[in-house]
Amino acid sequence: MEADGYYSEHFVSQHDVLRDLAIFQAKLDPNKTRLILDKCGDKVPKKLTEQKHQSFQTRILSISSDGVFSTDMHKIQLSDVEVLVLNFQTENYTIPKFVADMENLKVLIVTNNGSLPAELSNFQLLDSLPNLKRIRLERISIPSITKNRIQLKSVKKISLFMCSISQAFSNSSFQISYAFPNVEELNIDYCSDLVELCGDLSDLIELKNLSITHCHKLSALPEEIGNLIKLEVLRLKSCSDLVTFPASIKNLGKLQVLNISDFFSIKKLPDDIGEISTLKKINMRQCSRVQDLPESVMDLKKLEEVICDEEKEESW
């Protein structure tokens, strides 16, 4: 883990033994607070639908399926579920209707184990979940979730991993600031088709942490990014096509951490970087083309830590 709290490698392959161990531990749980339904298809284990088991208070539910769900799912007590993990490997996936009954759901993780991003439908069901705080989507076609107008006021954190995202906001009826008005953390990782961010992103006025990593085609940041006045962490690791910063970055009056490591194309830091008076940490490791630092870095009075290559140390 790096100094700014970022884990440099996201790829964690779950070994079969570890998965079997997780399933085994779940079986030992008498109250079924953790329930794993592995490739259940249109069948739910009979013991879970019997009357004597209706008192189960499942908090964590993981379902691996082909997208077909049993009509008996409603017989399982789902209102106590706080974490839902949906695993599948199909080109199209529909969020099951029983998710709407999970009134205490706080975390939703949707993982497509296929090689290409999948179309995701029924996303608007989440509109009925008042306690949903976190959403993580993996290998999902993001445009497929922007077809319907939604507003998830309770969501604080969104993570998009290896998703297809380039055409996500071309639908003029979908505004990210309307859909997620209170989001505080946005992570976009390994989204290889991301070329530019929409200007509407700057209307996420509650955003405190913006992380965009390994998006090698990202070539520009919107000038409006300076409107993110509550932003504390800006992480742009391994965005190799990004050459410059918009001038408005100096308006990020609460920014404390700036990570631009592995920025192979950038040639200089913003001339006005010294105006970000709250900056405490800068990570510019592997920014090999940056030769000279702007004079304004001397104005960074609160700067506590700089991570850079050895040959750049003297410049600081």
Disulfide bonds with the S-S distance in Angstrom:
none
